[in-house]
Amino acid sequence: MQSKKIIWIDFKNSHEPLFFKSIIKSLPNYEKVYTHRDHLEVSGLIKKYGYNSLEVGGRTTGSMLRRKVSFMFRVLKLLITVPKYDISLHHGSIWASFVSEYLFDR
């Protein structure tokens, strides 16, 4: 029996848990992996809508250097924690774009 294809969804902002809810319902034959960052109400909405999501990073403030280091740390952590997937879905998540570009360049 062929295993299910895996979809990885990265939530970065508070509108996305509801935005993806209807899309996810139309994909019952896929295994789903969710990640999010702790920013605004994202964590609370993740719980409200029943996603089993891994929290990876949050909003970083401060100097440009601190924000860039935080950006790189989240990309690296996603590369380590997200299992191999077939499809990446996001709504403008720059982190997911970098992770996908790296994984598909190999």
C-alpha positions as CSV (number, residue, x, y, z in Angstrom):
1,M,0.0,0.0,0.0
2,Q,1.3,3.4,-0.9
3,S,1.8,5.9,1.9
4,K,0.0,9.2,2.1
5,K,1.7,12.2,0.7
6,I,2.7,14.8,3.3
7,I,1.7,18.5,3.2
8,W,3.6,20.9,5.5
9,I,1.7,24.1,6.5
10,D,3.6,26.9,8.2
11,F,1.4,29.5,10.0
12,K,3.0,32.9,10.5
13,N,0.1,35.2,11.2
14,S,-3.2,35.3,13.0
15,H,-5.5,35.1,10.0
16,E,-3.9,31.9,8.6
17,P,-5.4,29.2,10.9
18,L,-8.9,30.1,9.7
19,F,-7.7,30.7,6.1
20,F,-6.3,27.2,5.8
21,K,-9.1,25.4,7.6
22,S,-11.3,25.1,4.4
23,I,-8.3,24.2,2.2
24,I,-7.3,21.5,4.6
25,K,-10.8,20.0,4.6
26,S,-10.5,19.5,0.8
27,L,-7.3,17.4,1.3
28,P,-8.4,14.4,3.3
29,N,-6.0,12.0,1.5
30,Y,-2.9,13.8,2.7
31,E,-1.0,13.6,6.0
32,K,-0.5,17.1,7.4
33,V,2.4,18.6,9.4
34,Y,1.8,22.0,10.9
35,T,4.3,24.6,12.3
36,H,3.7,28.1,13.6
37,R,5.5,30.9,15.3
38,D,4.4,32.5,18.6
39,H,3.2,35.8,17.3
40,L,0.1,37.8,18.1
41,E,-2.9,35.4,18.6
42,V,-1.5,32.6,16.4
43,S,-0.9,30.1,19.2
44,G,-4.3,30.6,20.7
45,L,-6.0,30.3,17.3
46,I,-4.0,27.1,16.6
47,K,-5.5,25.6,19.7
48,K,-9.0,26.9,19.0
49,Y,-9.1,25.3,15.6
50,G,-7.6,22.0,16.8
51,Y,-4.3,22.0,14.9
52,N,-1.6,19.7,16.2
53,S,1.1,22.3,15.4
54,L,4.7,22.6,16.5
55,E,5.7,26.0,17.7
56,V,9.0,27.1,16.1
57,G,10.1,30.6,17.0
58,G,8.3,33.9,17.6
59,R,8.5,37.6,16.8
60,T,11.9,39.1,17.3
61,T,12.4,42.8,18.0
62,G,15.6,44.8,18.4
63,S,18.5,45.4,16.1
64,M,18.7,44.3,12.5
65,L,21.5,41.8,13.5
66,R,19.3,40.2,16.2
67,R,16.3,39.9,13.8
68,K,18.6,38.3,11.1
69,V,20.0,35.8,13.5
70,S,16.5,34.9,14.7
71,F,15.4,34.5,11.1
72,M,18.3,32.1,10.4
73,F,17.7,30.2,13.7
74,R,14.0,29.6,12.7
75,V,15.0,28.4,9.2
76,L,17.5,26.0,10.7
77,K,15.1,24.7,13.3
78,L,12.5,24.1,10.6
79,L,15.0,22.2,8.5
80,I,15.7,20.0,11.5
81,T,12.2,19.4,12.8
82,V,9.9,19.3,9.7
83,P,9.8,15.8,8.3
84,K,10.3,15.2,4.6
85,Y,7.2,16.5,2.8
86,D,5.7,16.5,-0.7
87,I,3.9,19.9,-0.7
88,S,4.6,23.1,1.3
89,L,1.6,25.4,1.8
90,H,1.9,28.8,3.4
91,H,0.6,32.3,3.0
92,G,3.7,34.3,2.4
93,S,5.9,32.6,5.0
94,I,9.4,33.6,4.0
95,W,10.8,30.9,6.4
96,A,8.9,28.1,4.5
97,S,10.1,29.5,1.2
98,F,13.7,29.3,2.3
99,V,13.3,25.8,3.8
100,S,11.6,24.6,0.6
101,E,14.2,26.2,-1.7
102,Y,17.0,24.5,0.3
103,L,15.3,21.1,0.4
104,F,14.4,21.0,-3.3
105,D,17.8,22.2,-4.4
106,R,19.5,19.1,-3.1
